[in-house]
Amino acid sequence: MPLRALVCDDDTPIRKMVCDILLKNAVEVVEAQNGKEALAILMKEKLDLVIVDFLMPQVDGLQVIRNLRLSSQYGKQIPVVLMSAISRHQIENEQKEFIPDYYINKPFKPKKMAKLLARILTKLKAKEKTRDDIARDNSTSRVTPNDSLDND
């Protein structure tokens, strides 16, 4: 099953550039133009990665992260990339509880974003492979009613 990512940015060229990088890496992409749309998507979609801009109208990126982290245990495990022209330290000083897993300063070159996403996707694919291996091991090691537990 392919990985799925939400890309949320009110700047269409940046959103498209990030989506193109993900699509080239065989990741299914769901797009949001603002934080309000992102929150609606987060409530109904199963995602593996969230990439969100910090400064957006209506709902900012930190509020999106806050809602994701508070939504469920699942929401706490999804890696988040925050894109922002504001420094990481300034954001972390204001927002200690719900900081992103990854941060990229705007403006950034596509190559820099591609490198960051490649690193994240490698980790996600390794996790997915481990989950698949465990599921496969569990399905082949089940005892059926006809199996004997005795060695005789």
C-alpha positions in Angstrom: 0.0 0.0 0.0 1.5 3.4 -1.0 2.3 6.0 1.6 -0.1 9.0 1.8 0.8 12.6 2.6 -1.1 15.8 3.2 0.5 18.9 1.8 -1.0 22.2 3.1 0.1 25.6 1.9 -1.8 28.6 0.8 1.0 29.3 -1.7 0.0 27.3 -4.8 3.5 27.1 -6.4 5.1 25.8 -3.2 2.3 23.3 -2.6 2.6 22.0 -6.2 6.4 21.7 -5.9 6.1 19.6 -2.7 3.3 17.5 -4.3 5.5 16.9 -7.4 8.4 15.7 -5.2 6.1 13.3 -3.3 4.5 12.0 -6.5 7.9 11.2 -8.0 8.5 9.1 -4.9 5.2 7.1 -5.4 3.5 8.8 -2.5 -0.3 9.5 -2.7 -0.9 13.2 -2.1 -3.9 15.0 -0.6 -3.8 18.8 -0.9 -5.2 21.6 1.3 -5.0 25.3 0.5 -5.3 26.4 4.1 -5.3 25.1 7.7 -9.1 24.8 7.9 -9.1 22.4 4.9 -6.2 20.5 6.4 -8.1 20.0 9.7 -11.1 18.6 7.8 -8.9 16.2 5.8 -7.1 15.1 9.0 -10.5 14.1 10.5 -11.3 11.7 7.7 -8.2 10.5 6.0 -5.5 8.1 7.0 -2.1 9.7 6.4 1.5 8.7 6.9 3.0 12.2 6.6 1.9 15.9 7.0 3.7 18.8 5.4 2.2 22.1 6.5 3.0 25.8 6.1 3.2 27.9 9.3 1.6 31.2 8.2 -1.8 30.7 6.6 -5.2 32.4 6.8 -7.9 31.1 9.1 -5.9 28.3 10.8 -2.1 28.3 11.0 0.3 25.4 10.8 0.9 25.1 14.5 -2.9 24.8 15.1 -3.0 22.0 12.5 -0.1 20.3 14.3 -1.8 20.8 17.7 -5.1 19.3 16.5 -3.3 16.3 14.8 -1.3 15.5 18.0 -4.4 15.8 20.2 -6.7 13.9 17.9 -5.5 10.4 18.8 -2.5 8.2 19.6 -2.3 7.7 15.8 -2.0 11.5 15.3 1.0 11.6 17.7 2.9 9.1 15.5 2.5 10.9 12.1 5.7 12.8 11.2 5.1 16.5 10.5 7.2 18.9 8.4 6.7 22.6 9.1 7.6 25.1 6.4 8.2 28.6 7.5 10.1 31.8 7.0 10.1 32.2 10.8 13.1 30.6 12.6 12.7 27.2 14.2 13.9 28.6 17.6 11.4 31.3 17.6 8.6 28.9 17.0 9.9 26.4 19.5 10.2 29.2 22.2 6.5 30.1 21.7 5.2 26.6 21.1 6.9 23.9 23.3 4.2 21.3 23.4 3.4 20.7 19.8 6.5 21.2 17.8 7.0 19.6 14.3 9.2 16.6 13.8 11.0 18.4 10.9 11.4 22.0 9.9 12.4 23.7 6.7 13.0 27.4 6.3 11.3 29.3 3.5 12.4 30.1 0.9 13.9 26.7 0.1 15.2 25.1 -3.1 13.3 22.1 -4.4 16.5 20.0 -4.0 16.6 20.7 -0.3 12.9 19.7 0.2 13.5 16.6 -2.0 16.4 15.6 0.2 14.5 16.0 3.4 11.5 14.1 2.1 13.7 11.3 0.8 15.1 10.9 4.3 11.6 10.9 5.9 10.2 8.5 3.3 13.1 6.1 3.8 12.2 5.9 7.5 8.5 5.5 6.9 9.0 2.7 4.3 11.3 0.9 6.8 8.6 1.2 9.5 6.0 -0.1 7.0 8.2 -3.0 6.0 8.7 -3.9 9.7 5.0 -3.8 10.2 4.4 -6.0 7.2 7.1 -8.5 8.3 5.5 -8.8 11.8 2.0 -9.2 10.3 3.3 -11.9 7.9 5.1 -13.7 10.8 2.0 -13.6 12.9 -0.2 -15.0 10.2 2.2 -17.9 9.5 2.8 -18.8 13.1 -0.8 -19.2 14.3 -1.9 -22.4 15.8 -5.0 -23.9 14.2 -7.5 -26.2 16.0 -6.0 -29.3 14.2 -2.4 -28.5 15.2 -1.0 -30.5 18.1 0.9 -28.7 20.8 2.6 -32.0 21.9 5.9 -33.1 20.6 4.9 -36.8 20.5 
